Amino acid sequence: MVKEYHTITDIKGPLVFANKTEPVAYGELVSLLLPDGERKRGQVLDSSHDLVVVQVFEGTSGIDRGSGVKFLGETFKLPVSLGLLGRILSGSGEPLDGGPPIVPEDRLDINGAAINPYARESPAEFIQTGISTIDGMNTLVRGQKLPIFSGSGLPHNDIALQIARQAKVLGEGEDFAVIFGAMGITNEEAQYFMADFERTGALKRATVFLNLANDPAIERLITPRLALTAAEYLAYTKGMHVLVVLTDMTNYCESLREIGAAREEVPGRRGYPGYMYTDLSTIYERAGKIKGRTGSVTQFPILTMPGDDITHPIPDLTGYITEGQIVVSRELHRKGIYPPINVLPSLSRLMNSGIGAKHTREDHKAVSDQVYAAYAEGRDLRGLVAIVGKEALSPRDRKFLEFADIFEDKLVRQGRDEDRQITTTLGHFWNLLSTLEESQLTRIDTKFIKKYHPAYATKAASAPAVVTPAASPTVDAPKRTKPKKAKAE
């Protein structure tokens, strides 16, 4: 029988401190009975020799020292089944869509378990997002964790939604699902997300976890873990390929800082807890593939950089743990370009594993490198033009300057509902490179130029058909001989 204790000694923010009366485990669930009969849920955050710290999911409003505390002897578990797909749930796993509770096939601990490094399989399969700057130059592969670094006011949520509804695994007969976890978003943003999922029909293969800005901050710490638990079930039990989109990890880290301050912990960089790196790794490292299992979990976490500072602790630590980053540019956003992804500081460390003849196309790596180099040179020349003027540039430099403008307008810019195939993206690459001299394509093998360059494709299309001897009606005709010169009289 579960005993109820009245041993609360202090209440600070979302935390309740109680004297320890029995052995209590870290992460154990707690039930609190308020004087007015209301019950609230909590979880053990810390357990020392004589004190227990409980984080309360619904906030500590109404709790006093006379409130009862019950330690339930189990950890937070998520009911899982295929019924999760098509559902919109709260940040604590409760239905928000008016549907019934999830009928579980199993109940899984949301803290999960780390994948044994020996059992991990190297990610090497291409995922198409339909966004050229990602698919073509910062390719996402199954089992990868590739964050988006954005800034306040930039359309990272639109990019997240576009990826969530367009992402697919190229191939037939493979089940693909999306888990969307939103933390600390406004009610307006939540309505926008739900309306977009329902409008596009993407909700049929998705599960959405929504933690709103007015929900308890402590709930934000469990929302990504609920999302990843659902993803792991679909991937490793049901054999599905799952894409997990988490937005916004900055709100998650702010909750960590708030809890740390309530516990009177010694702060680290900029007031964030010293263990934030370890905490973030328990989320990011749950992406991957397991040898012998069909499914995979791929992560696309999104975070807003305070003050657009990429050296801020949140993006800085995230960059150490994850395999690259996609950087959203305020400069491109001001130009009215969507999606405003800056490919120069962006990086996918696993890109080479997921492209090439077996995955996308044989020329992908070479043409991507050439476009990157040409765009980088064009961007550098913009700074020079601001000093000496465009007239001072050589004809060659003007070509690269124009290339940068065309790249942003034709390749980076695309519609919010435009789903580009990878072959379409590679075609755009070659059309861009056709504006340069062939001698300037130093990063591409000649055989690829002869095969894919628009100039050669045009020549091949316009050349007259060659009739083979076997098909020629004159194949048996006698050979023509040169006429003899007339003798001079």
C-alpha positions as CSV (number, residue, x, y, z in Angstrom):
1,M,0.0,0.0,0.0
2,V,1.3,3.5,-0.9
3,K,1.7,5.7,2.1
4,E,0.9,9.4,2.2
5,Y,3.3,11.7,4.0
6,H,2.9,15.3,5.2
7,T,6.6,16.2,5.4
8,I,6.8,19.2,3.0
9,T,9.4,21.6,4.3
10,D,9.7,24.2,1.5
11,I,8.3,25.3,-1.9
12,K,10.5,27.1,-4.4
13,G,9.1,27.8,-7.9
14,P,8.1,24.5,-9.5
15,L,9.9,22.5,-6.8
16,V,8.7,21.0,-3.5
17,F,11.2,19.9,-0.8
18,A,10.1,17.1,1.6
19,N,11.8,15.2,4.4
20,K,12.8,11.7,3.3
21,T,10.8,9.0,5.1
22,E,11.4,6.0,2.9
23,P,13.8,4.9,0.1
24,V,13.0,7.0,-3.0
25,A,14.5,6.6,-6.5
26,Y,15.5,9.3,-8.9
27,G,12.8,9.9,-11.5
28,E,10.1,8.2,-9.3
29,L,6.5,9.5,-9.8
30,V,4.9,11.5,-7.0
31,S,1.2,12.3,-6.3
32,L,0.5,15.4,-4.3
33,L,-2.9,15.9,-2.6
34,L,-3.8,19.6,-2.0
35,P,-5.9,20.8,0.9
36,D,-8.9,21.5,-1.5
37,G,-8.8,17.9,-2.7
38,E,-7.0,18.5,-6.0
39,R,-4.3,16.1,-7.0
40,K,-1.1,17.1,-8.9
41,R,1.6,15.0,-10.4
42,G,5.3,15.3,-9.8
43,Q,8.6,13.5,-10.3
44,V,11.6,13.1,-8.0
45,L,14.4,15.3,-9.1
46,D,16.9,14.6,-6.4
47,S,17.1,12.3,-3.4
48,S,19.7,12.8,-0.7
49,H,20.1,11.2,2.7
50,D,17.4,13.2,4.4
51,L,15.7,15.3,1.7
52,V,13.7,14.7,-1.4
53,V,13.2,17.3,-4.2
54,V,10.1,16.9,-6.3
55,Q,9.4,18.8,-9.5
56,V,5.6,19.4,-10.0
57,F,4.3,19.2,-13.5
58,E,1.2,21.4,-13.0
59,G,3.0,24.0,-11.0
60,T,3.1,24.5,-7.2
61,S,0.1,26.9,-6.9
62,G,-2.1,25.8,-4.0
63,I,0.4,23.5,-2.4
64,D,1.3,24.2,1.2
65,R,3.1,22.3,4.0
66,G,-0.1,20.5,4.9
67,S,-0.3,18.9,1.4
68,G,0.1,15.1,1.2
69,V,2.9,13.4,-0.7
70,K,2.8,9.9,-2.1
71,F,5.7,8.2,-3.7
72,L,4.3,5.8,-6.3
73,G,7.3,3.5,-6.8
74,E,7.4,3.8,-10.7
75,T,8.9,6.2,-13.2
76,F,7.1,8.3,-15.9
77,K,5.9,5.9,-18.6
78,L,4.2,6.7,-22.0
79,P,1.5,4.4,-23.3
80,V,2.5,3.4,-26.8
81,S,0.8,1.8,-29.8
82,L,0.2,2.6,-33.5
83,G,-2.8,4.6,-32.2
84,L,-0.2,7.4,-31.5
85,L,-0.2,8.3,-35.2
86,G,-2.6,11.0,-36.1
87,R,-2.9,12.3,-32.6
88,I,-2.2,15.7,-31.0
89,L,-1.1,15.4,-27.3
90,S,0.0,17.8,-24.6
91,G,3.5,18.2,-23.4
92,S,2.8,15.6,-20.7
93,G,1.1,13.1,-23.1
94,E,-2.6,13.9,-22.5
95,P,-4.9,14.1,-25.6
96,L,-5.5,17.7,-26.9
97,D,-7.5,16.7,-30.0
98,G,-10.7,15.6,-28.2
99,G,-9.9,12.0,-28.9
100,P,-9.8,9.1,-26.4
101,P,-6.8,8.2,-24.4
102,I,-4.2,6.0,-26.1
103,V,-5.0,2.3,-25.8
104,P,-1.5,1.0,-25.0
105,E,0.2,-2.1,-26.4
106,D,3.0,-1.2,-23.9
107,R,4.1,1.4,-21.4
108,L,7.7,2.6,-21.9
109,D,9.9,4.6,-19.5
110,I,10.4,8.1,-21.1
111,N,14.0,8.3,-20.0
112,G,14.8,5.5,-22.5
113,A,18.2,3.8,-22.7
114,A,21.4,4.7,-24.5
115,I,22.1,2.7,-27.7
116,N,25.1,0.4,-27.2
117,P,27.9,1.8,-29.4
118,Y,28.6,-1.7,-30.6
119,A,25.0,-2.1,-31.7
120,R,24.9,1.2,-33.6
121,E,24.8,1.1,-37.4
122,S,26.4,4.0,-39.3
123,P,23.8,6.3,-40.9
124,A,24.1,6.0,-44.7
125,E,20.7,6.4,-46.3
126,F,19.3,9.5,-47.9
127,I,16.2,11.3,-46.5
128,Q,14.6,13.8,-49.0
129,T,13.2,16.9,-47.3
130,G,12.2,18.7,-50.5
131,I,14.3,21.7,-49.6
132,S,17.2,22.2,-52.1
133,T,19.7,23.8,-49.7
134,I,19.4,20.8,-47.3
135,D,19.0,17.9,-49.8
136,G,21.7,19.2,-52.2
137,M,24.3,20.7,-49.9
138,N,23.7,19.6,-46.3
139,T,22.1,16.2,-46.9
140,L,20.1,14.5,-44.1
141,V,20.6,10.7,-43.6
142,R,18.7,8.2,-41.6
143,G,19.8,8.1,-38.0
144,Q,21.4,11.5,-38.0
145,K,20.9,14.4,-35.6
146,L,21.0,17.6,-37.6
147,P,19.9,20.8,-35.8
148,I,18.6,24.0,-37.2
149,F,20.3,27.2,-35.7
150,S,17.9,30.1,-36.1
151,G,17.2,33.5,-34.6
152,S,14.2,35.2,-33.0
153,G,11.6,36.2,-35.6
154,L,13.0,34.0,-38.4
155,P,10.7,31.4,-40.1
156,H,12.3,28.3,-38.4
157,N,8.8,27.0,-37.5
158,D,7.7,27.2,-41.2
159,I,10.9,25.3,-42.2
160,A,10.1,22.7,-39.4
161,L,6.6,22.2,-40.7
162,Q,7.7,22.0,-44.3
163,I,10.3,19.3,-43.4
164,A,7.7,17.5,-41.3
165,R,5.1,17.2,-44.1
166,Q,7.6,16.6,-47.0
167,A,10.3,14.4,-45.6
168,K,10.3,10.9,-47.1
169,V,12.6,8.0,-47.6
170,L,13.2,7.3,-51.3
171,G,12.1,3.7,-52.0
172,E,9.0,1.6,-52.0
173,G,7.2,-0.2,-49.2
174,E,8.9,1.7,-46.3
175,D,6.9,3.1,-43.5
176,F,7.8,6.7,-42.6
177,A,6.4,8.7,-39.6
178,V,7.0,12.1,-38.1
179,I,7.1,13.0,-34.4
180,F,6.7,16.7,-33.8
181,G,7.6,18.0,-30.3
182,A,7.0,21.7,-29.6
183,M,8.2,23.3,-26.3
184,G,7.2,26.7,-24.9
185,I,5.3,27.9,-28.0
186,T,2.5,30.4,-27.9
187,N,-1.1,29.4,-28.4
188,E,-1.1,31.2,-31.7
189,E,1.8,29.1,-32.9
190,A,0.1,25.9,-31.6
191,Q,-3.0,26.7,-33.6
192,Y,-0.9,27.4,-36.7
193,F,0.9,24.0,-36.3
194,M,-2.3,22.0,-35.9
195,A,-4.0,23.8,-38.8
196,D,-1.1,23.1,-41.1
197,F,-0.9,19.5,-40.2
198,E,-4.7,19.0,-40.8
199,R,-4.7,21.1,-44.0
200,T,-1.9,19.1,-45.7
201,G,-3.0,15.7,-44.4
202,A,0.5,15.2,-42.8
203,L,-1.2,14.4,-39.4
204,K,-2.1,10.9,-40.6
205,R,1.5,9.8,-40.3
206,A,2.5,12.2,-37.4
207,T,2.2,12.5,-33.7
208,V,2.3,16.0,-32.2
209,F,3.3,16.9,-28.6
210,L,2.5,20.5,-27.7
211,N,3.8,22.3,-24.6
212,L,2.5,25.8,-24.6
213,A,4.2,28.9,-23.2
214,N,1.7,29.1,-20.3
215,D,2.2,25.5,-19.4
216,P,4.5,24.7,-16.4
217,A,8.2,25.1,-17.3
218,I,8.9,21.7,-15.8
219,E,6.7,20.0,-18.4
220,R,9.2,21.2,-21.1
221,L,11.8,18.8,-19.6
222,I,9.6,15.8,-20.3
223,T,8.1,16.8,-23.7
224,P,11.2,15.9,-25.8
225,R,11.6,12.6,-23.9
226,L,7.9,11.7,-24.6
227,A,8.5,12.5,-28.3
228,L,11.6,10.3,-28.5
229,T,10.0,7.4,-26.6
230,A,7.2,7.4,-29.1
231,A,9.7,7.5,-31.9
232,E,11.8,4.6,-30.5
233,Y,8.7,2.5,-30.2
234,L,7.6,3.1,-33.8
235,A,11.2,2.6,-35.1
236,Y,12.5,-0.3,-33.1
237,T,9.3,-2.2,-32.4
238,K,7.3,-1.4,-35.5
239,G,10.1,-1.1,-38.0
240,M,9.3,2.4,-39.1
241,H,11.7,5.2,-40.2
242,V,10.9,8.1,-37.9
243,L,11.8,11.8,-38.2
244,V,11.7,13.7,-34.9
245,V,11.4,17.5,-35.1
246,L,11.9,19.3,-31.8
247,T,11.3,23.0,-31.4
248,D,12.4,25.0,-29.6
249,M,15.4,23.6,-27.7
250,T,16.2,27.0,-26.3
251,N,13.0,27.0,-24.3
252,Y,14.0,23.6,-23.0
253,C,17.4,24.9,-21.8
254,E,15.7,28.0,-20.2
255,S,13.6,25.5,-18.2
256,L,16.8,23.7,-17.1
257,R,18.2,27.1,-16.0
258,E,15.0,27.9,-14.1
259,I,15.0,24.5,-12.3
260,G,18.7,24.9,-11.5
261,A,18.1,28.3,-10.0
262,A,15.2,27.0,-7.8
263,R,17.6,24.2,-6.6
264,E,20.2,26.9,-5.8
265,E,22.8,25.1,-7.9
266,V,26.1,26.8,-8.7
267,P,25.5,28.2,-12.3
268,G,27.8,27.6,-15.3
269,R,28.2,29.7,-18.4
270,R,25.6,32.5,-18.6
271,G,23.7,31.0,-15.7
272,Y,22.9,27.7,-17.3
273,P,23.6,24.5,-15.3
274,G,27.0,23.0,-15.6
275,Y,25.5,19.7,-16.5
276,M,23.6,21.1,-19.5
277,Y,25.9,19.3,-22.0
278,T,25.2,16.0,-20.4
279,D,21.5,16.7,-20.2
280,L,21.3,17.7,-23.9
281,S,23.3,14.6,-24.9
282,T,20.6,12.3,-23.3
283,I,18.2,13.8,-25.9
284,Y,20.4,14.0,-29.0
285,E,22.1,10.7,-28.6
286,R,18.7,8.9,-28.8
287,A,18.9,9.2,-32.6
288,G,20.3,6.4,-34.6
289,K,20.0,3.0,-36.1
290,I,20.5,-0.4,-34.5
291,K,22.1,-3.3,-36.2
292,G,19.5,-6.0,-37.1
293,R,16.5,-3.6,-36.7
294,T,14.6,-2.2,-39.7
295,G,13.7,1.2,-38.2
296,S,15.6,4.3,-37.5
297,V,15.2,7.5,-35.5
298,T,16.4,10.8,-37.1
299,Q,16.4,14.1,-35.2
300,F,15.9,17.6,-36.5
301,P,16.1,19.8,-33.3
302,I,15.5,23.5,-33.8
303,L,16.9,26.2,-31.5
304,T,16.9,30.0,-31.6
305,M,20.2,31.6,-30.9
306,P,19.8,34.4,-28.3
307,G,21.1,37.6,-30.0
308,D,21.9,35.5,-33.2
309,D,25.1,34.5,-31.3
310,I,26.3,31.1,-32.5
311,T,28.8,31.0,-29.7
312,H,26.0,31.1,-27.1
313,P,26.1,28.0,-24.8
314,I,23.0,26.4,-26.3
315,P,24.1,26.3,-30.0
316,D,27.7,25.8,-28.9
317,L,27.1,22.7,-26.8
318,T,24.5,21.4,-29.4
319,G,27.2,21.6,-32.1
320,Y,29.5,19.4,-30.1
321,I,27.0,16.7,-29.7
322,T,25.2,16.7,-33.1
323,E,26.5,16.0,-36.6
324,G,26.4,19.4,-38.2
325,Q,24.0,22.3,-38.3
326,I,21.6,24.2,-40.7
327,V,22.0,27.9,-40.2
328,V,19.0,30.3,-40.9
329,S,20.2,33.7,-42.1
330,R,18.7,37.0,-41.1
331,E,20.3,38.6,-44.1
332,L,18.5,36.3,-46.6
333,H,15.2,36.7,-44.6
334,R,15.5,40.5,-45.1
335,K,15.8,40.0,-48.8
336,G,12.5,38.2,-48.8
337,I,14.0,34.8,-49.5
338,Y,12.4,31.6,-48.1
339,P,13.8,29.4,-46.8
340,P,16.6,31.7,-45.7
341,I,19.2,29.0,-45.2
342,N,22.8,30.1,-45.4
343,V,24.8,27.2,-46.8
344,L,28.2,28.6,-46.0
345,P,28.2,28.1,-42.2
346,S,25.9,25.1,-42.5
347,L,27.3,21.6,-42.4
348,S,26.2,17.9,-42.5
349,R,29.0,15.7,-41.3
350,L,27.3,12.6,-42.6
351,M,26.4,14.0,-46.0
352,N,29.1,11.9,-47.9
353,S,27.6,8.7,-46.5
354,G,24.1,9.4,-47.9
355,I,24.9,10.6,-51.4
356,G,26.4,9.2,-54.6
357,A,25.4,6.7,-57.2
358,K,23.8,4.3,-54.6
359,H,21.7,6.9,-52.9
360,T,21.1,10.1,-55.0
361,R,23.3,10.4,-58.1
362,E,26.9,9.9,-59.0
363,D,27.6,13.6,-59.6
364,H,26.0,14.9,-56.4
365,K,29.2,15.4,-54.3
366,A,31.2,17.0,-57.1
367,V,28.5,19.4,-58.3
368,S,27.6,20.4,-54.7
369,D,31.3,21.2,-53.9
370,Q,31.5,23.3,-57.0
371,V,28.4,25.3,-56.3
372,Y,29.5,25.9,-52.7
373,A,32.9,27.2,-53.9
374,A,31.4,29.4,-56.5
375,Y,28.8,30.9,-54.1
376,A,31.5,31.5,-51.4
377,E,33.7,33.4,-53.9
378,G,30.7,35.4,-55.0
379,R,29.8,36.3,-51.4
380,D,33.4,37.4,-50.8
381,L,33.3,39.7,-53.9
382,R,30.3,41.5,-52.5
383,G,32.5,42.9,-49.8
384,L,35.0,44.0,-52.4
385,V,32.3,45.7,-54.4
386,A,31.3,47.8,-51.4
387,I,34.9,49.2,-51.4
388,V,36.0,49.5,-55.0
389,G,32.7,49.3,-56.9
390,K,31.5,46.7,-59.4
391,E,33.2,48.5,-62.4
392,A,36.6,47.6,-60.9
393,L,36.0,43.9,-61.1
394,S,37.4,41.7,-63.9
395,P,34.9,39.9,-66.2
396,R,35.6,36.7,-64.3
397,D,34.8,38.2,-60.9
398,R,31.6,39.7,-62.3
399,K,30.5,36.2,-63.3
400,F,31.0,34.9,-59.8
401,L,29.3,38.0,-58.3
402,E,26.2,37.3,-60.5
403,F,26.4,33.6,-59.6
404,A,25.8,34.4,-55.9
405,D,22.7,36.5,-56.8
406,I,21.3,33.8,-59.1
407,F,22.1,31.1,-56.5
408,E,20.0,32.9,-53.8
409,D,17.2,33.8,-56.1
410,K,16.8,30.5,-58.1
411,L,18.1,27.8,-55.8
412,V,17.7,29.0,-52.2
413,R,14.3,30.6,-52.8
414,Q,11.4,28.2,-53.1
415,G,7.8,28.0,-52.1
416,R,6.6,26.9,-48.7
417,D,4.7,24.0,-50.3
418,E,7.3,23.3,-53.0
419,D,8.6,19.8,-52.6
420,R,11.7,19.4,-54.9
421,Q,12.9,16.0,-55.9
422,I,16.7,15.5,-55.5
423,T,17.0,15.2,-59.3
424,T,15.3,18.6,-59.7
425,T,17.8,20.1,-57.2
426,L,20.8,18.7,-59.0
427,G,19.3,20.0,-62.3
428,H,19.2,23.5,-60.7
429,F,22.9,23.1,-59.7
430,W,23.9,22.4,-63.3
431,N,21.8,25.2,-64.7
432,L,23.6,27.6,-62.2
433,L,27.1,26.3,-63.2
434,S,26.3,26.7,-66.9
435,T,26.6,30.5,-66.2
436,L,30.3,30.0,-65.6
437,E,33.0,29.0,-68.0
438,E,33.7,25.3,-68.3
439,S,37.3,25.9,-67.4
440,Q,36.2,27.3,-64.0
441,L,34.5,24.0,-63.0
442,T,37.7,22.7,-61.4
443,R,36.0,20.5,-58.8
444,I,34.0,18.4,-61.3
445,D,35.3,15.4,-63.2
446,T,35.2,15.9,-67.0
447,K,33.0,12.8,-67.4
448,F,30.3,14.4,-65.3
449,I,30.5,17.6,-67.2
450,K,30.1,15.8,-70.5
451,K,27.2,13.8,-69.1
452,Y,25.2,16.4,-67.1
453,H,26.2,19.9,-68.3
454,P,23.3,21.7,-70.1
455,A,25.6,22.7,-73.0
456,Y,26.4,19.1,-73.8
457,A,22.8,18.0,-73.2
458,T,21.6,20.7,-75.7
459,K,24.2,19.6,-78.3
460,A,23.1,16.0,-78.0
461,A,19.5,16.9,-78.4
462,S,20.1,19.1,-81.5
463,A,22.5,16.8,-83.2
464,P,21.2,14.8,-86.2
465,A,20.4,11.2,-85.7
466,V,23.2,8.9,-86.6
467,V,22.1,6.0,-88.9
468,T,23.9,2.8,-88.1
469,P,25.2,0.6,-91.0
470,A,22.8,-2.2,-90.1
471,A,19.8,0.0,-90.4
472,S,21.1,2.0,-93.5
473,P,19.2,1.3,-96.7
474,T,22.4,1.9,-98.7
475,V,24.6,-0.4,-96.6
476,D,25.2,-2.7,-99.7
477,A,25.5,0.1,-102.2
478,P,28.9,0.3,-104.0
479,K,31.4,2.7,-102.6
480,R,31.7,6.0,-104.3
481,T,35.0,6.6,-106.1
482,K,36.6,10.0,-106.7
483,P,36.1,11.2,-110.3
484,K,39.2,11.1,-112.4
485,K,40.6,14.4,-113.5
486,A,40.2,15.2,-117.2
487,K,43.3,15.0,-119.3
488,A,44.5,18.3,-120.5
489,E,44.1,18.7,-124.2
